[in-house]
Amino acid sequence: MNESPSTPTSRREFLKNSGRLAAASALAGVALPHVHAAEDNTLQVALIGCGGRGSGAAIDALNTSKQGPIKLIAMADVFDAKLNGSYNAINKTHSSQVDVPPDRKFIGFDGYQKAMDCLKPGDIAIFTTPLAFRWVHFAYAIQKRLNVFMEKPLTADGPTSRRLIKLAEEASAKNLKAGVGLMSRHSRALQELHQRIQDGEIGDIILMRGYRMHGPVGSAFSTKWPGSPGELLWQIRNFHSFLWASGGCFSDFYIHIIDHLCWMKNAWPVSAQALGGRHYKTTADGSPYVDQNFDSYSVEYTFADGSKFLMDGRCNVGAKAMYFSHVQGSKGMAIASNNGDCGLPSSTYKGQNPDRANRLWVSDVPADQRNPYQNEWNSLVDAIRHDRPYNEVKRGVEASLVTSMGRKAAHTAQEITFKEMLNSEHEYAPGADKLTMDSPAFLKADANGRYPIPEPGLKKNSEY
Ligand SMILES: NC(=O)c1ccc[n+]([C@@H]2O[C@H](COP(=O)([O-])OP(=O)(O)OC[C@H]3O[C@@H](n4cnc5c(N)ncnc54)[C@H](O)[C@@H]3O)[C@@H](O)[C@H]2O)c1
């Protein structure tokens, strides 16, 4: 697309230029088309990927209306039912901010372009499809000079990570703002804990431990493709099952704890080695599972200073549930997430036992700031409205790479370094920008309906 060099990129610049134009036309006595004052600073939003999180993110966006008017004007998905379900859910609570007539609802792999074409420079596009499409959608948003919010994870492989880092630089050069859905970074409790750790409250970090262990959730386990919808669309619907779509359950589920613990350390690990496996290969009635996931993972990450971070993940019925994160220092320890990805409260302790008697601090977050999903949107929209630099994409790619490094270490049974993951050449969804509804799936089932799976130690260079 041709953009004139004078195309305004920021909301402030846009408003400044419209002000100048109004002044110039007043002097010249030329009538300008009437623009309602309230509409001047209305942010318009397009939602691309209308599932559970997309609907939530759109609502979080609309909830920033205290900062100024904001409305949803276009939606895109590959499933009609998903788009309409999302539209109904958002419209139910925010109807005065929803203006999406049928001709701004787009179904298909090119829907993202049509939805973004409805926006003006400086508006916001939300990317909440599975990760395979992040770079495709971000590249178009940059061409259209749009601010973006994109959900985690951002990448599952080396080539798209390198591509997204370049796109992030391009977005910053054009003064576009980009938020990434690693919401732990916007948890007020974790922000205060981070500061306390930097101030030495628990000494030097020696070990960190993250656990996300519960029963099967999402689409982590899939039985055979039933033949409809098409195989590509079915894999997209069951995206947690396929590494090309999501990085599998490891990337999709564990990235939050991996990201916030590395933040506490102010570093990304340099390498990972890991264990993992699959205990149950069939459903209770004997149907084979055909997804690419293990049901348990245990990763040992190593930082440049030699300190360690252990991440355990499990999706098993009946096994003990553990879902939290701890930081152990030379003087004491901290509970980062008490429960879930970044659940309140965070706290610090003398020594290594999190007993109440040893407690040094427990977070106390004001009620209106307890939701990190809302906090992340308040910050993004504030940066857009006040034209402050804001780009979380490089950090989001790095968190995605560290996650992929742990996953690949488990799937191959090899040590994987950060550099190897970043520079690896295997692209899991090549041509994700050229799909049509009839395109073949990235993974084709064999005669038994099975897909290639990790075989640790046998397949050493590739995850499947
Ligand atoms: N930050 C968080 O805590 C959090 C929570 C849930 C999900 N997520 C992330 O959000 C993303 C979506 O997850 P979800 O749970 O909402 O899944 P979902 O399946 O409910 O929604 C994804 C939607 O995207 C649509 N879609 C897929 N490919 C598309 C394409 N090329 N163009 C247009 N639409 C497309 C699907 O049809 C679906 O409606 C994932 O990356 C997930 O990791 C983040």
The ligand as an SDF file (V2000), in Angstrom:
LIG
                    3D

 44 48  0  0  0  0  0  0  0  0999 V2000
   -3.5930  -13.7410   28.0160 N   0  0  0  0  0  0  0  0  0  0  0  0
   -4.3600  -14.7450   28.3680 C   0  0  0  0  0  0  0  0  0  0  0  0
   -4.5160  -15.0520   29.5470 O   0  0  0  0  0  0  0  0  0  0  0  0
   -5.0510  -15.5500   27.3200 C   0  0  0  0  0  0  0  0  0  0  0  0
   -6.1760  -16.3060   27.6760 C   0  0  0  0  0  0  0  0  0  0  0  0
   -6.8090  -17.0650   26.6750 C   0  0  0  0  0  0  0  0  0  0  0  0
   -6.2940  -17.0610   25.3880 C   0  0  0  0  0  0  0  0  0  0  0  0
   -5.1850  -16.3090   25.0950 N   0  0  0  0  0  0  0  0  0  0  0  0
   -4.6240  -16.3290   23.7310 C   0  0  0  0  0  0  0  0  0  0  0  0
   -5.5510  -15.7760   22.8190 O   0  0  0  0  0  0  0  0  0  0  0  0
   -5.4830  -16.4770   21.5880 C   0  0  0  0  0  0  0  0  0  0  0  0
   -6.8810  -17.0150   21.2520 C   0  0  0  0  0  0  0  0  0  0  0  0
   -7.2760  -17.9060   22.2480 O   0  0  0  0  0  0  0  0  0  0  0  0
   -8.8250  -18.2220   22.5500 P   0  0  0  0  0  0  0  0  0  0  0  0
   -8.8550  -19.0010   23.7940 O   0  0  0  0  0  0  0  0  0  0  0  0
   -9.6210  -16.9840   22.4460 O   0  0  0  0  0  0  0  0  0  0  0  0
   -9.1600  -19.2050   21.3300 O   0  0  0  0  0  0  0  0  0  0  0  0
  -10.5230  -19.3160   20.4950 P   0  0  0  0  0  0  0  0  0  0  0  0
  -10.4320  -20.5250   19.6380 O   0  0  0  0  0  0  0  0  0  0  0  0
  -11.6810  -19.1750   21.4220 O   0  0  0  0  0  0  0  0  0  0  0  0
  -10.4550  -18.0060   19.5830 O   0  0  0  0  0  0  0  0  0  0  0  0
   -9.6270  -17.8750   18.4710 C   0  0  0  0  0  0  0  0  0  0  0  0
  -10.4840  -17.3550   17.3390 C   0  0  0  0  0  0  0  0  0  0  0  0
   -9.6630  -17.0040   16.2270 O   0  0  0  0  0  0  0  0  0  0  0  0
  -10.3160  -17.4560   15.0520 C   0  0  0  0  0  0  0  0  0  0  0  0
   -9.3240  -17.5880   13.9970 N   0  0  0  0  0  0  0  0  0  0  0  0
   -8.3780  -18.5410   13.8420 C   0  0  0  0  0  0  0  0  0  0  0  0
   -7.6030  -18.2760   12.7840 N   0  0  0  0  0  0  0  0  0  0  0  0
   -8.0730  -17.1380   12.2290 C   0  0  0  0  0  0  0  0  0  0  0  0
   -7.6690  -16.3570   11.1190 C   0  0  0  0  0  0  0  0  0  0  0  0
   -6.6240  -16.6940   10.3640 N   0  0  0  0  0  0  0  0  0  0  0  0
   -8.3700  -15.2300   10.8530 N   0  0  0  0  0  0  0  0  0  0  0  0
   -9.4310  -14.8780   11.6120 C   0  0  0  0  0  0  0  0  0  0  0  0
   -9.8460  -15.5820   12.6770 N   0  0  0  0  0  0  0  0  0  0  0  0
   -9.1660  -16.6900   12.9960 C   0  0  0  0  0  0  0  0  0  0  0  0
  -10.9710  -18.7650   15.4700 C   0  0  0  0  0  0  0  0  0  0  0  0
  -11.9730  -19.1900   14.5980 O   0  0  0  0  0  0  0  0  0  0  0  0
  -11.4910  -18.3940   16.8490 C   0  0  0  0  0  0  0  0  0  0  0  0
  -12.7750  -17.8320   16.8220 O   0  0  0  0  0  0  0  0  0  0  0  0
   -4.4320  -17.5640   21.7650 C   0  0  0  0  0  0  0  0  0  0  0  0
   -3.1950  -17.1170   21.2680 O   0  0  0  0  0  0  0  0  0  0  0  0
   -4.3490  -17.7370   23.2620 C   0  0  0  0  0  0  0  0  0  0  0  0
   -3.0870  -18.1640   23.7120 O   0  0  0  0  0  0  0  0  0  0  0  0
   -4.5820  -15.5520   26.0320 C   0  0  0  0  0  0  0  0  0  0  0  0
  1  2  1  0
  2  3  2  0
  2  4  1  0
  4  5  1  0
  4 44  2  0
  5  6  2  0
  6  7  1  0
  7  8  2  0
  8  9  1  0
  8 44  1  0
  9 10  1  0
  9 42  1  0
 10 11  1  0
 11 12  1  0
 11 40  1  0
 12 13  1  0
 13 14  1  0
 14 15  2  0
 14 16  1  0
 14 17  1  0
 17 18  1  0
 18 19  2  0
 18 20  1  0
 18 21  1  0
 21 22  1  0
 22 23  1  0
 23 24  1  0
 23 38  1  0
 24 25  1  0
 25 26  1  0
 25 36  1  0
 26 27  1  0
 26 35  1  0
 27 28  2  0
 28 29  1  0
 29 30  1  0
 29 35  2  0
 30 31  1  0
 30 32  2  0
 32 33  1  0
 33 34  2  0
 34 35  1  0
 36 37  1  0
 36 38  1  0
 38 39  1  0
 40 41  1  0
 40 42  1  0
 42 43  1  0
M  CHG  2   8   1  16  -1
M  END
$$$$
